[in-house]
Structures are given as structure tokens and as C-alpha cells.
Amino acid sequence: MNLTKSAICVFCGSRSGTDPIYTKAAQELGHLLVEKKFDLVFGGASCGIMGTIADAVMEKGGGVSGIIPDFLSTKEVKHDRVKDLMIVSSMHERKYRMYEKSSGFIALPGGIGTLDELVEITTWNQLKLISKPLGLLNVKGYFDHLLKQLERMVDDGFLDPQTKETLIVSKDPKELLEILSGRFI
Ligand code: AMP
């Protein structure tokens, strides 16, 4: 499937977390993406809140594009109901394809994989390899400690404050999506 509208790539956990609030947030964001006419690009798995957001988008008739590396397609259980599912040969290719397909990014709560993806996008933006907005959906203050760490990096002279300011942070998916889409180029 060729994505015809703007696509937003959502990074999120391959697990669902201990609080149902995370699943609820993924569902809400999925429904909102369709309402605002965005397609979803995601990691292509059916597990965790990755699967939840893809299901939520498809439930409302929205477009979903999944990209999963071959070696993970059984471990993470590839999402069989996603028609546009690209199987790639490495994690690096997965991330590259996700980045090139999307106009912007949102990180939901997740683990190391999610952290890796959101940090990489921030690095690429910092190096001006891309210029695409990234939002953090700060459900239940999930990213508060990360934001504190970034403040520490700025205070101790390891991070340009402008780089930190490129992150859009909100606990409200609607607000996050509005600010994010206002920054598309
Ligand atoms: P996690 O947030 O750890 O549940 O992972 C979310 C997604 O990121 C999953 O689809 C993982 O395959 C992927 N992932 C996990 N570890 C890495 C990594 N080191 N680099 C890139 N992606 C990863």
C-alpha cells in the first residue's frame, strides 16, 4: 500500500505494561490518528501496545503500514491482519524504512526498543539528517525521568538546549497531535 496521506510513526512497547492506562492511551491515539486523517507506521508486531495501536487504527478504517525484521517476525508475532507488512532483513533497515515513510513520530511508553528509537530520531534531528517532529505522549508521567535526565545533560553542558526543545511533550494525545502536525514541513 502506498500511503496517500501524512503518516505518523508510533514507537511503543512490545509489551502492554502493568497499568491498563497504557493500552487505553494507545487505543485513544489510534482512533485519533484516523479522525485526523493520518496513517500509522509501526513496528509490525501484534504484541503489546504496538498491536493495540494497529488494531485501534484498523478498527476505524485507517491505513496501517508495519515494518518488521525477519528474525523478529515470530518472536514478536507479526501482525497478520496488517496487509501492508514489510519484512526486512535487519533492525537498522526497519528503523530506516519507518523513518523515511513518516512525516513525524510519537513515542508511547515502552522499553529499551522504544527508547532507542526516540533517541535515534532526536540524534538524527540534532545532526540535521532529518527534520521531522517527535512527540512524547507522557501518559502517567512515564517520560518524566527521561526529561529530567535531558535537563541534567543541558545543565552539565552535554546537550544543546535547542535539541531538548525539539521534543514535544504532552499527556493529551489530541494536543500532542495538533502541535506535531503544526510542525510538519
Ligand atoms: P520495547 O520498547 O523494548 O518493547 O521494543 C519496542 C520495539 O522496538 C520492538 O518492536 C522491538 O523489536 C524494537 N526494539 C527492541 N530493541 C531494539 C533495539 N536495540 N533497536 C531498535 N529497536 C529495538
Residues whose N, C-alpha, C, O or C-beta is under 5 A from the ligand:
A	BS01	AMP	C12 G13 S14 R15 G43 M91 G110 G111 I112 G113 T114 D116
